[in-house]
Every structure is written in structure tokens, then in C-alpha cells.
Amino acid sequence: MQVSTSVGSRTAESSKGAAVFPLGQMALFVLVLVLFFLWGMSNNLTDILVQQFRKSFELSRFSAQLVSTANFTGYFCMAIPAALVMRRWGYKIGMVTGLCLFGAGMVLFWPAAVSGKYVPFLVALFAVGCGASILETAANPFMAQFGPAETSERRLNFAQMFNPPGTILGVWVGRQFILSGVELTPAEVAAKKAAGTYVAYLHGEIMRVVPTYIALGTVVLLFALVLARMKFPKMTSEHEGDSGGHGSFRALRHYPQLWFAVAANVCNVGGQICMWSNIIFYLKQYTPLGEKTAANYIIYSLVAMLAGRFLTTPLMKYISASRLLGLYGVANVVLMALAVTRPGMLGAWAIVGGSFFLSIMFPTIFALGLKGLGENTKLGGSMLVMAIVGGAFFPLLLGWIARSTGSMALGYMVPLFCFAGVAAYGFAAPLILPPPGNTDPEAGAIVAEFGQGF
């Protein structure tokens, strides 16, 4: 425990006097912040799509979760190729390539809707996920490195503040323009089938996704042109290594802080997607709310997350990020327990409140996982982005539990266990992290002894 205290205190103290923002390069800094906004819009539109596609294609709750699976499997598949591209050509090429694939996947929603089939939408969502994977593999470590090492967690948390406004706008747009609010009773379905209008109704519901995704895809592709014209600095800092090396996957085995962070991020993203993609189903099962009103609770969740980022990030100047992460993980375990045991409005508000404590988890885990990786930072970042695959299979597990038991509340045991894993990582992180200024593999191997002992 003495090791935990000393490392945590040194980390908090060493960041007090260091600059957070890259003065003199604020134009590029702002443009990269926009990326966090853009992929935020896309990621939480999938929460709307889960409900819309379940209705449009008459899916089970389990099958509807394939929306999240397709999107986040793209993260898993593309993270390492993205790291290899950036290792060879740098962050700029990675970001522009990611934007192009991201926008192209959104444009594919048009032919998918015309086909009237579920699978083409999953293919388009996979392409969107691949593009977002490249963007996150580039933008997160770039932002962590775009300034002093001592303030990497604060800088990345600041950048991630621009993700919730994007997610809020994305959910609002989805609520307004994708969800129709028309929810037919069995009698109304039978009447439409008898009149021969039911197929046309379903196709109309499918086509509602097209304008939103074409507009967003166009914006993304135009932004790729803007970013392609910007000049990026060469990263030759403590993070990347002054020797100019690019690192290797073999070297990553020397960094236990990375692998513990990967495991924590799998749990974090899995819990997050479970919370948001199922809250409409949760409310519809335990309350009389309709889909449009229930969708507001996703917006409330994202506002809570935004508030959490703004209120918590300044605290990291005085309290170690890992300690806050552990405490916030415990808070979410308690809130998910309420969602399981008290289904209804109290449980729904517990899910909303969980987003406040979710706020710092991804950027903090990401920044802590990159500590001391030196020239292996890009490759390590790809591992942390691959961990977003937790959002692909944990929602499926929740959907399976809900289908098997008939209870969405019991399904929320899945995010409860996810956040227990995050809390454990937060409290254990000081034992795993290298001392400040230690970036060589041998130091990583020494710290591994603490990790094995813990």
C-alpha cells in the first residue's frame, strides 16, 4: 500500500505546474477536438438505431443488439491496422483515413435502406465502426501527447468533454428525425396486414434513417478535406521517444500498465453501451413511457456524463486520476444494483446517474494505459481502442439474459460486474504504473512484479 500512496501522490503533484494546452498550436488542437464531437454523434445514434431497427425489422432484443456488435466489432478489427498506418505515416494520415471511412460508412445507409434488409445496415455500421476506430486510435494518443506528459490525463479528459455534446446532439437528432413515435398495437398490426399496408409502413420506418446519416456523412467527408490541409507537428516527446523509433508489438509485453488498462477498458465500454443501448427497453418494460419520451433518458444520461467531465476534470489537479476512477467505479456498482433491484423510475434514474460517474472512465483508463510506453505509444493506443470491442459482446449478453428471463432489470447485472472491474483497476493502478519519468522496458518489467504480487 505504501507504493500505491507514493506513486499516486507524485502523479498528482507533478501535474500542478505543467501546461495543459499546446500554446501556439491551438488551431490544430481545436480541429482535433471536433473529431471527438463527430464520433460522439455517431456512437450514440446507434442507441436510437437499436430501438428503430427492432421495430422496423421486427427483431428480438437479442437481434437488435447486433447494431452495437457490428459497430464495435469494427473497432476491434481496425485498431491494429490503424496503428501500423500511423506508425509508418503519422497521426495526420490516420485521422484523414479514419474520417473518409467513417463518412463512407454513413453514406452506405442509403443503399442499405433501399434494399430493405437488416444485414446491409450491419455492414454499413461495421464500416462506420472501422472509421471511428481509426479516429480514436489516432486522436486519443495524439491528444494525450499534445503537451506535457504530466498533464496527459487532464488534457485527454478535456478533449473528451467535447464527446458528450456530440452524443447529446446525435441522440436528439435521432429522436427527432429517426424515431417516428408510432408504436402499433397487435390489433393495429393485424389491421395493416389485412389492408396490405404493413410492409409499406415498415419500409417507411427503415427509410427514416437515411437523411440523418447522409447529412452526417457529408459533414464528415468535408471535414476530412479541412484536416488534410493542416500541418501536424512531429511527436518527438517523452511519449514517442527521442530516438525516432516506432516501437514493436513484442515490446508491449513489458508494460503491465497497458494490459490491465485494456482489460479495464473492455469492462468500461461494455458497461457503458449496456446502459445506454437498453434504457429505452428498460423504460418501456417497467413504465408507461413511449419510445420518444424514453429516448429523452439517453439525453439526460449524456448531460450527466458531460457534467461529470466538467466537474471532475479540475479535481485531477489535486486528486490522483486512478483514485477517482476507483471511487467512480464503486459508485456505478451501487447505481447498477439499484437498476437491478428497483426496476421502474428509480432504476431508470440510477442508470442516468451512472453516466455522471462514467464520465472520466474512458479517457482516464486510456491515459493511464499509455504511461511510460515511449515509442510504443501508437501501438499501445491501438490495443486500448481494440478494447472497445467490449461494446460488441456485453450488450449481447445483456440481451440474452433479458430474453431468457423476461427481465431487463436482471440484464443490468452485466454493467454492474463491468463497473466492478473498472473499480478494481482504479484502486490497483498505482501499483502497476511506472514511477514518473520511467519510460524504459526494464522499468516496465520491474513494475510488473508489483502487478503480479497484487
N, C-alpha and C positions, 0 to 999 in steps of 0.2 A: 504493500500500500504506500510505502514511502516513495517508491519510484513513481507511482501514479501522481502523487501530490506535487513532486518537484517538477516533473515534465509538464503537467497541466499549468502550474503557476508560471513557469518560464515562458510557455507559449502565450499566455495572456499578457504578461508584462512586456514581452519583446515586441508586441504589435502596437503598443500605445503610441509611440512616436513616429511610426512609419506612415508614409503616404498611402492612401487607398487608390486614388485615381491617377492615371498616366498623364500628368500635365504636359501640354504641348502636343498631345495626340488625341484630343477629345473628340474630334470629328469621327475618327475610326472607332473609338470607344462607343460612341452613340450609335453608329450604324450596326455594330455587333450586338448592342443591346436590343435593337429591333428584331434580331433573329430570335431572341428569347420570347418576344411578343408573338411573332409569327407562328412558331411551332406550338406555343401555348394555345392559340386559337384552334389549331388542327387537332391537338391531342384531346381536348375536351369536347370537341364536336363529336368525337366517337361515342361519348356518353349519351348524346342525343340519338346517334345512329343505332345504338343497341335497342332503344325503345322503338324507333321508327321502323327498323328492319324486322323486328319481331312482329310488328303489326302488318307491314307490307307483304312479307313473305310467309306469314303465319307460322312463325318459328317457336320452338320451345325456349325457355330461359337459357338452357344449356347451349343450344344452337346460336342464340342471339349473341352469346359471349364470344363467338368466333370473330366478331368485329374487333374486339380488343386483341384476340390472339393473332389475327392477320397483321394488325398494325404493329404490335410489339415484337412479333417474330422478325419483322423487317429490321428492327433494332439489333437483334441478335445476329442476323446474317451479315449485316453490312458493317458492323463496328470495326472488325479487324481489317477488311479491305480498305476502309476509310483511313485507318491509322497508317497502313502501308502507303497509301497515296500521299498522305500528309508528311510522312517521314521522307518521302522522295521529293515532293514538290512544295510542301509547306501548307500552312493553315489557309491561305487565301484560296488555293485551288480546291481544298477540301470544302470550304464554305460555299463557293460558287457551284461546285459539282452537286453538293447536297441540295442547294436551292433549286437547281434545274430538275433533279429527280423528284424532289418534293412537289414542285409545281406541276410536273408532268403527271404524277400520280393523281393529283386533284382533277386535272383535265380529263383523265380516263373515266371519271364518274359519268360523263355524258354518254359515251358508248355503252357503259355498263347499264345505265338506266334504260337506254333504248332497247337493250337485249332483254330486259325484264327478268334477269337471272341473278341469283344471290352470289354465285361464285365469281363473276366478273367484278363485282364490288369488292370482294375479298382480295382479288388480285390488285385492284387499284389501291386499296388500303395497305397492302403489303408494300407497294411502290412508295406510297406516302411515308410509311414507316422506315423504309430504307433511306429515303432522303433525309428524314428527321434524324435518323441515326448518324448519318454523316455530319449533319449540322451540329448535333450535340457532341459528337466525338471531337469536332473542331472547336466549337465555341466555348465549351466548358473549360478545357485545359488552357485555351488561349486566354480566357478572361482571368483564370487563376494565376497565369504567368504575366499578365499585362500590368506589372508593377512589382513592388517589393514582395518577397516570399513571406514576410512576417504578416502581411495583411491579405493573404490569398483567400482565406475563408470569408473575411468581411467583403472583399471585392466580389467574389462569386455569389455570395448571398445578396449583395446589392444588385448584381446583374439579374439574379433570379427573381428579384422583386418585379421585373417587367414581364415575367411569365404569367402571373395571376391576372393582370389587366387583360392580357391576350386571351386567357382562358375564360374570363368573365364575358368578354365581348363575343367569343366563339359560342358559348352556351346561349347567350342572349339571342344571337343571330339564329342559332339552331332552333331555339324555342319559338322565335317569331316567324321564321321562314321555312323551316323543315317540318316541325310538328304541326299538324293541322288542327289538333284538338278534337277531331272526330273519332270517337270510340264506339263502334257499333255493338249493340247487344246481340246475343244469339238470334233473337227474333228478327232484328233488322238485317242481319247477315242472310238469314233464310229468305227474307223478302227480296233482297237484292239478287240473290242467286236465282230465285224464281223469275224475276224480271229480266235476268240476263245482264245485269249492270254491275255485278260484283267484281268481275275481272277488270273492268274499266276503272272501278273505284281503287282497287289495289294498285293498278299501273299509275294512276294519278298520284297516289301516295308515294310511289317509288320516284316519280319524276320531280317531286318537291325538293330532292337533294341537289338537283343539277345546278340551278342558278347560283346557290351559295358556293359550291365547290368550283365552278368555272370562274366566278369573280375572285375568289381567294387564290386560285391557281394562277390567274393572270397577274395579280399583285406580286406574288412570289417570283414569278419569272422576270418581271420588270425590276424587282429589287436585285435579282442576280446580276442584271446588267449594270446597275449602280455600283454594287460591291466589286465587280470585276474591274472597275476603273480606279479603285482605291489602291494606294501604296501601303503595303504591310511592312512592319518592322521585322528584322531578323531577330528571333529569340535566341540570345546568347547570354542567358542569365544563369543564376544558380539552378534553376529548374531544368534547363535544357543541357547544361554542361558547356563549359567554355572550350572544350576540346573540339567541338564541332561534330561529335559522334551522334549517331541516330539511335543507339540502343539496340537491344535484341530481345526477343521473347524469352530466350534462355535466361537472360539476366533477371527477368521478373521474378524468378523463384527465390531470389534473395530478399524480397520485400514482403514480409508478412502483413505490413500495414495495408498493402494493396488487396491481398486476398481476403482478409477479414472485411475490408470495405466492400468488396464485390459481393460477399455473402449478405452483408447488411443492406446493400442496395437492392438485391433481389427481393428481400423481405419488404423493404420500404416501398418500392414501386408496386409490388404485388398488393400490399395493403392499401395503397392509395387508389389504385384502379378498382379494386373491390369496393371500396367505399363509394366512389363517385358513379361508377357504371351501374350500380344496383340500387341507388337510393330511390329512383323512380319506382322500381318494382317493389321496394320495401314500403313506400308510402301508399302505393296502390293496394297492397295486401292488407295493411293494418289501419288505413284511414280512408275516408271517402273522397280524397283528392283525385282530380283528373290529371292527365299526363302533363298538360301545360302548367298547371299550378305546382305539380310535383317537380317539374323541371326547374322551378324557381329555387328549390332547395340545393340544386347544384350551384346556382349562382351565389346563394348565401354561403355555401361551403368555400367557394373561391374567394369571396370577400373576406371570410375568416382567415383564409390562407394568406391573403395579401396583408391583412392586419398583423398576422403573426410575423411576416417577414419584416415589416416596417418597425414593429415594436421590439423584435428580438435581436435583429442585426446589430443595433448600437450596444446591446448588452455584451456582445462578444469582445468589446474592448476591455471589459472588466471581469468577465466570467469565461472560462475556457469553453470552446465550442463543443468539445466532446462531453463535458459535464452537462451542458444544456441539452445536448442530443439525448443523453441517457434519461434525464428528467422528463423530456417531452415524450420519449417512448413510453415511459411508465404512465404518463397522463393519458395517452391514447389507448393503452391496455384497459384502463379503468373505463374510458368512454365507450370502447367497443363492448365491454362487459355489460354496460347499460343497454346498448343496442340489442344485445342478445337476450337479456333477461327482462327488459321492459319494452317490448315492441309497441309501436304507436308513436305519438308525437314526441314523447320524452326520448325514446330511442332515436327518432329521426334527428332531433336537435343535438343528441350526443354525437351522431355521425357528423353533423355540421360543425360542432365544436372541435371534433378531432382534426379538422383541417387547419385550425389555428396552430396546433402542435406539430402537424405535418410540415408546416411551412419551411422550417430550416433543414429538414432531414436530407433531401437530395443534395443540395449544394454543400452541406457540411460533410456528409459522407464522402462526396466526390473530392473535396479539397483535402480532407484528411488522408484519403487513399493515395493522393498524389505526392504527399510529403516525402521528400528525400529521394525521389525516383531519378532526379538528374536527367540524363539524356534518354532515359526510358519513359519520360512523361507521356509522350504521344501514345505509345503502345499501352501504357498503363491506363490512360484515359479510355482507350478502346475497350479494355476489359470492364471498366466501370459502366460504360454505355451498354455493353452486351448484357450487363446485369439487369437492364430494363426489361429483359425477357420475363422477369417475374410478373409483369403486367399481362403476359400472354397466357400463363397457365394457372395462376392463383384464381383469377375470375372464373375459369372453367371449373375449378374445384368448388368454388362457392356455388356456381350454378348447379353442379351435380348434387351437392348437399341439399340445396333448396328444392330441386326436383325430387330427390329421394324421400325427403322428409315432409315436403309441402310447406316448409317454413323458411322464409327469407331471413328471419331473425337468427336461426341456428347457423345459416350460412355465414353470418358475420363473425363466427368463431375463427374463420380464416384470417381476416385482417387482425383480429386480436392476437393470434400467435405470431403474425408477421411483425407487429409492433413490439412484441416481447423480444424478438430477435434484434430489432433496432436498439432497444433499450440496453440489452446486454452488450452490444457493440460499443455504444456510447460510454458506458462505465468502464469497459475494458480497454478502450482505445489508448489511454495514456500509457498503458503497459506495453503496447505494441509499437507506438510511434517512435521514430528515431529522435534523439536529442536534437534541438535546434542547431542548424549548421552542419549536421551529419548527413551526407548525401551519397556516401560510397557503399558499394555492395557489402563490404565487410561489416560496416556498421549495421546494415540491414540484417545480416546473419546473426550478429550479437543480439539485436532486439528480438529476433525470432526465438531466442532462448526464453525471454520473458513471456512471449506468446504461448510457447509450448508449456511452460510452467503454469500459466493461468488456465 
